[in-house]
Amino acid sequence: MAIIWQKTLRGTRYEIRKAGNTTRLYTDGVFHSQFNPDNPITRSVWDLLMLPAFFYETNRIKRILVLGVGGGSVIQLLHKYVQPDEIIGIELNPVHVSVAKRFFGINKKIATLHVADAISWMEKYKGPPFDMIIDDLFGEENGEGVRPITLNTKWLGLLNKHTTKKGLIVANTVDSKMLKESAYFTNKRTQNHFKSAFQLTVPQLENFVVAFLKNESTSKQLRKNISKVPGLNHQSGANKLFVHIRELTT
């Protein structure tokens, strides 16, 4: 892939690489975002972050909050396939927000982006609840992506507070160890906030995406709803989904 833009700011190096219509964002060598308007499905973590919206019927998810925007890959997928009324994105890194707007096409019609610390923003937020909150908070350390906060009791409780009565929380975890150590598995009160939970993975990706739902659902229901969505129901080709779904039990 050719580097079409690069910048070093306060010791951090940013690159935008492009091959055909595929655009990628790298920060200190960590791969943060990818989007291709012709082939939106990446068969990577961004698909997994978007897909839990389809545990619900079409048009059920109206307001979505994305914590950790990067270049905006998942926002583009949500806009294209879920089509909510509103998407709000919170991103700590102002360069990422600039890149999302300049290179990934995130304009005001698609989402409202705020440069802010997502944890502090959530603690201060007093607006209406969200139908879906996506926690994709990652930074960089020694060339690897690291989470600034675990899925502990306080954090999941805060996310739960700001979701609707039948909403869902979706989180990107580093590995199965982080998931097993989350408050969902270690705290009975946290478990009781949710009626069902699922783990989503794709081949050759270590990350686990977990979805905590305040209503009951099944993987069968998810796949049924996906099959109704134009562009997500491909049986072959570049946009065919490769996703493994497993219901979590405590």
Helices and strands as residue ranges (DSSP letters): E 2-9, E 12-19, E 22-27, E 30-35, H 45-50, G 51-55, E 63-67, H 73-77, I 78-82, E 86-91, H 94-102, E 112-115, H 118-124, E 130-135, E 139-141, E 144-146, H 153-161, E 163-173, H 176-180, H 183-186, H 188-191, E 196-201, E 208-213, H 219-227, E 244-247
